[in-house]
């Protein structure tokens, strides 16, 4: 059984006991959260989508908050002496899917 759910503006294919990284979510480590924006669900070969998923929810537990790898942004204009170096580290939340309710 799996579901496609929208979490923080992105779509993820999730299954029970799966761990994944999503953009930073509000909540403490160990807190339980629910996502009710389920787009598609599959259960034993039958698919449900649209109005069939009116009460569907995906429940998860926040495992940890962490930062991604550093991305270097370097801007340069040739022959002008302009150089600008900047770095960015994206904030992530690691969640574990605890259940899918249809």
Buried (B, 14 or more C-beta within 10 A) or exposed (E): EBBBBBBEEEEBEBEBEBEBBBEEBEBEEEEEBEBEEBBBBBEEEEEBEEEEBEEBBBBBBBBEBEEEEEEEEEEEEEEEEEEEEEEEEEEBBBBEBBEBEB
